[in-house]
């Protein structure tokens, strides 16, 4: 019985520790850091590229497409 109680207490301690770490860390699919090899649209370089493409007429589909954008309600289902 003592072994079962100590195992239970150890599991309870580990669960509390895990819960605390999960609650303090911001684990999310949203607002992740963009990989270094990509250019953020909101960066000065991204805006420059966008402006150049717009001036060349290559962004005509962007506006109607962006009006249809809806964020994924369950990011963990991405690519399923």
PyMOL commands that set and color helices and strands:
alter all, ss='L'
color gray80, all
select helices_A, chain A and resi 2-24+44-55+60-67+75-77
alter helices_A, ss='H'
color red, helices_A
deselect
rebuild
show_as cartoon
